[in-house]
Structure formats: structure tokens, C-alpha cells
Amino acid sequence: GKRSPGARRACPPCPRRPPLFPRLYKPVEYVVDFYGMKYAGNSGNLIDRRILFWGAFEKDVLHFMRDALKALGRKDAVFVDVGANTGQHTLFMSKHAGRIIAVEPLPSILARLRRNLQLNKLSRVTVLPVGFGEKAAELPFYKPPERNLGSGSFVKRFQPGNTPHGKLKVVRGDEALRKAGVTRVDLLKIDVEGYEKPVLRGLQSTLAKQRPLVVMELTIDPRHKAVFKSAEELRAAFPKGYAFFAMVRTTRGAATGRYRLRPYDFDFAKLGQRELVCVPQKLAAKLPRSGG
């Protein structure tokens, strides 16, 4: 019959947005398609879980690096992956770069990196089983928990779950690249959990001569001695004539691959980590500011 005045029409329940990835109660080993390649992981680890359900970890960063090399016209580019971890960035960039140098010091993670390289028979990747730093040394390393293999660091107490591993070999990046026969660097990715300053100081010759595009996770936390403390200190780690951008990070962007850059404001009062893009100023106009 007719509805009485003021009666409300029943509304079907609105569909809930699905979670970015479902919860798994038991970690599983897997091998999954990764941009036409194979990636072996374990769902108990944060990075691998996102690769399993999103298709990639930090997909926005991957898509930006791909688009940037294309926009800058870097054919047969040389990509240096400092803090390669289990090899996701290295695998992805193997389709867009002519040669790759993967730098990873922790033996347990290094074994996972080598497995992923072997699964895909990547011969254009040179693995350096060391850490990059300001000078050659044997330094204490703090290994990550299995739930987040990306948090290991040469910085003590960088993450609450990290535990002492013992000492690992650190070399000056300029010297390591010279010994590996690397005479050109087009793209440099740095993800070293608070150890960015020593890494950059050890790459001064590479930065000055090659002037690569640098994609770097920057840590701002004054509790740690190794981190940059000011905008002046960060700028001094690069040659003159570099421009700095920050990637606007969102959870959806990390899942979908959409990215957006904005000029970096050098606000060192905001603690945490942010993704920086550092590029020679003469190339800044060619740099993609959004996409993915």
C-alpha cells in the first residue's frame, strides 16, 4: 500500500570498502607474479604482505622512478639500489635500467635478494654484500624482526623491534662503485633507515661527477646522531645546483601507484620519515610531478 506521510524508505546496506589487505593469521611462503617476473616472499613480513595483496611495496615510488627515467631520457640507465633488501626495487627497475647495482649488507636478507634474482635469471644485476657509509669500517648492525624486514639499521635503537646482529662491513660508496667498474650513475635510491647522512657523504664524488637523480627516504629524528639535523646539513650533502622535492605519501597511493611531488619545505621540526626526490636543477623542469 501507500506509505504514510513521514515514513522512511528502507535503505539497503552500503557496501563496505574492502581492507587494503586482509589479515592473515598464519604466515605463508609464496611466489607471485611481479610485473611479469617472479617474487618469492613470506606474508608474515610487512613488505612481502603488501607485494602479495597490492602487487608491490611502495608502488608510488616504483612508478615515479620508472616515469622519471623515461622523462629524463636516460636510456640504458645505471640504477644503484642502496638498501636493496629482498630485491623488490631491483626487480622492478631491471625492466627500465641497463645495469643495476644492489647494495645489501645483512646476510639473511641478502639470501632472499639472491633467491629473487635467481628466480628471474637477472644477469645485469651486480650485488654488493656490504653497507655504504662515509668510510670503510666494521660497524654494529641491528637486524629487523621478521614482521618488518625493512627496518634493519646501522643506527642503534632505530626501531624498537631491532636486535643486535654483530658487526657488518661498511665501505665508502665512491670506492665500492669504482671497484665494481661503475662509471655512470643515473638513478640512486637510498633506503637505509636513518643512515642516510653517512651514505651520502661516502658518495660525494659520484654525486659531483655523475649528478644522478636521487630518491631517498629521509629520517628526521634528533635522538639519533647519524641523521641530518638541519636543512643546511642536508643541502651540504649534495653538490650545488640540486633541487629538492617531497613525495606526497598516501596509503592509497602506495597501493595504486599514484604519486605527486611538491617542493620540499625543509621543515625539520616534523619528526618521522619522508620520501625525497633530489634532482639537478637543470633537469627539474623535465621531472614528472604526478602520475602513476
C-alpha positions in Angstrom: 0.0 0.0 0.0 0.8 3.7 0.2 3.5 4.9 2.6 2.2 7.0 5.4 3.5 10.6 5.5 6.9 10.8 7.1 7.6 7.1 6.7 11.2 6.5 5.7 12.1 4.2 2.8 14.3 1.3 3.8 17.8 1.8 2.5 19.9 -1.2 1.5 23.2 -1.5 3.5 26.0 0.4 1.9 28.9 -1.8 0.7 32.0 -1.5 2.9 35.2 -0.7 1.3 37.4 -3.8 1.4 40.6 -3.6 3.5 43.8 -2.7 1.8 44.9 -6.3 2.5 43.1 -8.9 4.6 44.5 -10.2 7.8 46.4 -13.4 7.7 46.6 -15.5 10.9 49.4 -17.7 9.7 52.3 -16.5 7.6 52.7 -18.3 4.3 55.6 -18.7 1.8 54.6 -17.7 -1.7 55.9 -17.0 -5.2 53.8 -14.4 -7.0 53.8 -12.7 -10.4 55.6 -9.3 -10.1 55.3 -7.1 -13.2 55.9 -10.2 -15.4 58.6 -11.6 -13.1 58.6 -13.8 -10.0 58.9 -12.6 -6.5 59.3 -15.1 -3.6 58.2 -13.8 -0.2 56.6 -14.6 3.2 53.3 -13.0 4.2 54.5 -12.6 7.8 56.7 -9.7 6.6 55.2 -6.3 6.0 56.9 -5.7 2.7 56.1 -9.1 1.3 52.5 -8.9 2.5 51.9 -5.7 0.6 53.5 -7.2 -2.5 51.2 -10.1 -2.2 48.0 -8.0 -1.8 48.8 -4.8 -3.6 51.2 -6.1 -6.3 54.1 -4.1 -4.9 55.5 -2.3 -1.9 55.7 1.5 -2.2 54.2 1.2 -5.7 54.1 5.0 -5.9 57.9 5.2 -5.6 58.4 2.5 -8.2 56.2 4.1 -10.7 57.8 7.5 -10.2 61.3 6.1 -10.8 60.1 4.4 -14.0 58.5 7.6 -15.2 61.4 9.8 -14.2 64.0 7.8 -16.2 61.7 7.9 -19.2 61.1 11.7 -18.9 64.8 12.4 -18.4 65.6 10.3 -21.5 68.0 8.1 -19.6 68.4 5.1 -22.0 70.3 2.0 -20.6 70.3 3.8 -17.2 72.5 2.7 -14.4 70.5 2.3 -11.2 72.1 1.9 -7.8 69.9 0.5 -5.1 71.4 1.2 -1.7 69.4 -0.8 0.9 68.1 -3.3 -1.7 66.5 -5.5 1.0 64.8 -8.5 -0.6 65.1 -7.0 -4.1 61.7 -5.6 -5.0 63.1 -2.2 -6.3 65.9 -4.0 -8.1 63.5 -6.4 -9.8 61.2 -3.7 -10.9 63.9 -1.5 -12.3 65.5 -4.3 -14.2 62.9 -3.7 -16.8 63.8 0.0 -17.1 67.5 0.2 -16.5 70.5 -1.2 -18.4 72.6 -2.1 -15.3 71.8 -2.3 -11.6 74.0 -2.3 -8.5 72.1 -3.8 -5.5 73.7 -3.0 -2.1 72.6 -5.0 0.9 74.8 -6.0 3.9 72.6 -8.3 6.1 73.3 -12.0 5.2 69.8 -13.3 6.0 68.2 -10.7 3.8 70.9 -10.9 1.2 70.0 -14.6 0.7 66.4 -13.6 -0.1 67.6 -11.0 -2.5 69.8 -13.5 -4.3 66.9 -16.0 -4.5 64.7 -13.5 -6.2 67.5 -12.6 -8.7 68.0 -16.3 -9.4 64.3 -16.9 -9.9 64.4 -14.3 -12.7 67.8 -15.1 -14.1 68.9 -11.4 -13.9 72.4 -11.2 -15.2 72.5 -7.4 -15.3 72.4 -7.0 -11.5 75.7 -6.7 -9.5 75.2 -7.5 -5.8 77.5 -5.7 -3.3 77.1 -7.6 0.1 78.2 -4.5 2.1 76.8 -1.4 3.6 77.6 2.1 2.2 79.0 4.7 4.5 81.4 7.5 4.9 84.5 5.3 5.3 85.5 1.7 5.4 84.7 0.1 8.8 83.2 -2.9 10.6 80.1 -1.5 12.4 77.4 -2.9 14.6 74.2 -3.7 12.8 70.8 -4.0 14.3 68.7 -6.6 12.5 65.0 -6.2 11.9 62.2 -8.5 13.3 60.7 -11.0 10.8 57.5 -9.0 10.8 59.2 -6.0 9.1 62.4 -6.8 7.3 62.8 -3.2 6.1 63.7 -1.8 9.5 67.3 -3.1 10.0 69.8 -0.3 10.5 73.3 0.7 11.5 71.7 3.2 13.8 71.3 1.8 17.4 67.7 1.7 18.7 66.3 3.0 15.4 63.3 0.7 15.7 62.1 -0.9 18.9 62.0 -4.4 17.4 65.6 -4.3 16.1 68.1 -6.5 17.9 72.0 -6.6 17.8 73.3 -8.7 15.0 77.1 -8.1 15.3 79.3 -6.1 13.0 78.9 -5.8 9.3 81.3 -4.4 6.6 80.8 -0.8 5.6 82.6 0.7 2.6 82.8 4.2 1.1 80.3 4.2 -1.8 82.5 6.0 -4.2 85.2 3.4 -3.8 82.9 0.5 -4.0 81.4 1.7 -7.2 84.8 2.4 -8.7 85.9 -1.2 -7.9 82.7 -2.5 -9.4 83.5 -0.7 -12.7 80.6 1.7 -12.4 81.5 4.9 -14.3 78.0 6.2 -14.7 75.0 6.5 -12.2 71.7 7.8 -13.5 69.4 6.9 -10.6 70.3 6.4 -7.0 67.8 5.1 -4.5 68.7 5.2 -0.8 66.6 3.5 1.9 68.9 2.9 4.9 66.8 3.6 8.0 68.4 6.7 9.5 71.9 6.1 7.9 71.4 8.5 5.0 74.0 11.1 6.0 77.0 8.7 6.1 75.8 7.1 2.8 75.6 10.4 1.0 79.0 11.6 2.5 80.6 8.5 1.1 79.1 9.2 -2.4 80.4 12.8 -2.8 82.5 12.1 -5.9 79.6 10.2 -7.6 77.2 13.0 -6.8 79.5 15.7 -8.1 80.6 13.9 -11.3 77.5 11.9 -12.3 74.8 14.2 -10.8 72.2 11.4 -10.6 68.6 11.7 -9.7 68.3 10.6 -6.1 65.2 9.1 -4.5 65.8 8.9 -0.8 63.9 8.0 2.4 64.9 10.8 4.8 64.7 10.3 8.5 64.2 13.3 10.9 64.7 12.3 14.5 67.2 14.3 16.7 67.6 11.3 19.1 69.9 9.7 16.6 73.4 11.1 16.0 73.7 9.8 12.4 70.7 11.6 11.0 70.6 15.0 9.4 69.8 17.8 11.9 69.1 20.7 9.6 68.3 21.9 6.1 71.8 23.3 5.8 73.3 19.9 6.7 71.1 18.1 4.1 71.9 20.6 1.3 75.6 20.4 2.1 75.5 16.6 1.4 74.6 17.4 -2.3 76.6 19.4 -4.9 75.4 22.9 -5.7 72.6 23.1 -8.1 70.3 20.4 -6.8 66.5 20.9 -6.3 64.6 19.0 -3.7 61.0 17.7 -3.8 58.9 15.6 -1.4 56.6 12.9 -2.5 53.1 13.3 -1.1 52.6 9.8 0.5 49.2 8.3 1.0 48.2 4.7 1.7 46.1 4.6 -1.4 48.9 5.9 -3.5 51.2 3.3 -2.2 48.6 0.7 -3.2 47.7 2.1 -6.6 50.9 3.6 -7.7 49.6 7.2 -8.0 52.3 9.8 -6.9 52.6 13.5 -6.6 55.6 15.7 -5.9 55.8 19.1 -4.2 58.8 21.3 -3.4 60.3 20.2 -0.1 59.8 22.7 2.7 62.8 21.6 4.8 60.8 21.5 8.0 63.0 19.6 10.4 60.5 20.1 13.3 58.3 17.4 11.8 59.7 14.1 13.0 59.4 10.9 11.0 60.4 9.7 7.6 59.6 11.2 4.2 60.4 10.3 0.6 62.7 12.9 -1.1 63.4 13.4 -4.7 66.7 15.3 -5.3 67.5 16.3 -8.9 69.9 18.7 -10.7 68.1 22.0 -11.2 68.6 21.9 -14.9 66.7 18.7 -15.1 63.9 19.7 -12.7 61.6 21.0 -15.4 61.6 17.6 -17.1 60.8 15.7 -13.9 57.2 14.3 -13.7 55.3 15.9 -10.8 52.4 13.5 -10.8 51.4 10.2 -12.4 51.5 6.5 -11.9 
